[in-house]
């Protein structure tokens, strides 16, 4: 089945929109003239990837920091008020988690609901009952993730986030590499996207050679992913990318990198078993170096500015002086893209860092900001 991308979205004309923060301060973002913005929730820490529960509530994790603390949390947002554009109620569902980045709900053939949480070292699941404000049962470990740096990397545990989603009764997981640039050990299940049954069995690799895929989603039966490139080639390469993943293909890391529409051999070191870069699939879309693409969302139906296109969150370089990213891009069916929203970085000061999207209705969506600890609501003019 071909991915359900059919036609192009309407043109974008950016205008400035002032948003009032809950403390009364204001800031200004640029966005399409057809849309407005409001803060829907705050005090969410490093808010990451959202999911909707079977009873229509928004769950989202707070990873707290990137130092592998055991203080991560999961929040529930509910009772969204269309007039005030805010969630009336926030619950803290779980605390004491190590590296929560992503979560997903699944209902098994017996009708039991489950909340899956992707932690740094484990994929766990909790039984879920509608209306729960805390887990209704003990967690089960579904799968273990690699949780240490690769040989020779002694100063840092690379790529601690894991992203999951369900499709056709399988849970898909993206797991980044254990280093910046090295040959992974065979069978260590890193630098790849794979899927498994809901109980963690029957693991199948869908894409390999992916240094750090963060956002993953399905459009039809086609798997799309954002990926962050290596750090050792200077500030101007490689490109950050978005892939349409072909089942079983190798995407080049660490032997090749994307730059100016081609896959280039990385000659910065000598490889034991390199692969030819001309056999590596080209990305679906390219972004500027250090822009750090994370969450992505395809709008199959909806407002003409959104319909038949992706939104991709460019989280931005962890060194704000580099200036890369700090935008939301709209990506068309041919991989070309333009700014949907910016203003998250001004004069070297970080105001927001977009992470993930959740479509509220045909004309609106939420996105998380793990710098300000907020969920923003973007909605069409009526």
Secondary structure, 3 states (H helix, E strand, C coil): CCCCCCCCCCCCCEEEEEEECCCCCEEEEEEECCEEEEEEECCCCCEEEEEECCCCCEEEEECCCCCCCCCEEEEEEEEEECCCCEEEEEEEEEEEECCCCEEEEEECCCCCEEEEEECCCEEEEEEECCCCCCCCCCCEEEEECCCCCCCCCCCCCCCCCEEEEEECCEEEEEECCCCCCCCCCCCCCCCEEEEEECCCCCCEEEEECCCCEEEEEEECCEEEEEECCCCCCCCCCCCEEEEEECCCEECCCCCEEEECCEEEECCCCCCCCCCCHHHCCCCCEEECCCCCEEEEEEECCCCCCCCCEEEEEECCCCCHHHCCCCEEEEECCCCCEEEEEECCEECCEECCCEEEEEEEECCEEEEEECCCCEEEEEEECC
